[in-house]
Amino acid sequence: METIIKISPSELDKNLLDKIRAFIGTKENVDVTISIREFNDDYADALDQSINEAENTLSLVSFTMDDFMAYSPSKTQ
């Protein structure tokens, strides 16, 4: 059985913890996971634009992780 309880941050208090404990009861084989999700429209739009540019640009530069860590951009004017 899986139960998802969605709440707002303002509901995070001792009463909520007490309700979760009461729901679980004396069961020992229960995992409780807290997941925090934040969605920012501006960030999602910028990420979509970056993905689109990367997929449709011939001048895309790619690096291995070692090359990226060693990369030092030169100043251009």
C-alpha positions as CSV (number, residue, x, y, z in Angstrom):
1,M,0.0,0.0,0.0
2,E,1.2,3.5,-0.8
3,T,-0.2,6.7,0.5
4,I,0.7,10.2,-0.7
5,I,-0.2,13.1,1.5
6,K,0.2,16.5,0.0
7,I,0.4,19.5,2.3
8,S,1.5,23.1,2.3
9,P,4.5,24.2,4.3
10,S,2.2,26.0,6.8
11,E,0.8,22.6,7.8
12,L,4.2,21.2,9.0
13,D,3.8,21.1,12.7
14,K,3.6,18.7,15.6
15,N,0.0,17.9,15.0
16,L,0.8,16.6,11.5
17,L,3.5,14.4,12.9
18,D,1.1,13.1,15.5
19,K,-1.5,12.3,12.8
20,I,1.2,10.4,10.7
21,R,2.2,8.4,13.8
22,A,-1.5,7.5,14.5
23,F,-1.9,6.5,10.8
24,I,1.1,4.2,10.9
25,G,0.2,2.8,14.3
26,T,2.5,0.1,15.6
27,K,3.7,-1.2,12.2
28,E,7.5,-1.5,12.1
29,N,7.8,-2.2,8.3
30,V,6.9,1.3,7.2
31,D,9.0,3.9,5.3
32,V,8.1,7.5,5.5
33,T,9.5,9.7,2.7
34,I,9.3,13.5,2.6
35,S,9.7,15.0,-0.9
36,I,10.0,18.7,-1.5
37,R,9.1,19.9,-5.0
38,E,9.4,23.4,-6.2
39,F,8.4,24.5,-9.6
40,N,9.6,27.8,-11.0
41,D,8.0,28.8,-14.4
42,D,10.9,31.1,-15.3
43,Y,13.5,28.4,-14.7
44,A,11.5,25.8,-16.6
45,D,11.2,28.2,-19.6
46,A,14.9,29.0,-19.6
47,L,15.8,25.3,-19.4
48,D,13.4,24.5,-22.3
49,Q,15.0,27.3,-24.3
50,S,18.5,26.0,-23.5
51,I,17.6,22.5,-24.6
52,N,16.1,23.8,-27.8
53,E,19.2,25.8,-28.6
54,A,21.5,22.9,-27.8
55,E,19.5,20.6,-30.1
56,N,19.3,23.1,-33.0
57,T,22.7,24.8,-32.9
58,L,25.6,23.6,-35.0
59,S,28.2,25.5,-32.9
60,L,27.5,23.5,-29.8
61,V,30.6,22.8,-27.8
62,S,30.8,19.6,-25.7
63,F,33.3,18.5,-23.1
64,T,34.1,15.4,-21.2
65,M,33.9,16.0,-17.4
66,D,37.7,16.1,-17.1
67,D,37.9,18.6,-20.0
68,F,35.2,20.7,-18.5
69,M,36.8,20.8,-15.1
70,A,40.1,21.9,-16.7
71,Y,38.5,24.5,-19.0
72,S,39.4,28.1,-18.4
73,P,37.6,30.4,-20.8
74,S,39.9,33.0,-22.4
75,K,38.8,36.7,-22.5
76,T,37.7,37.8,-25.9
77,Q,36.8,41.3,-27.0
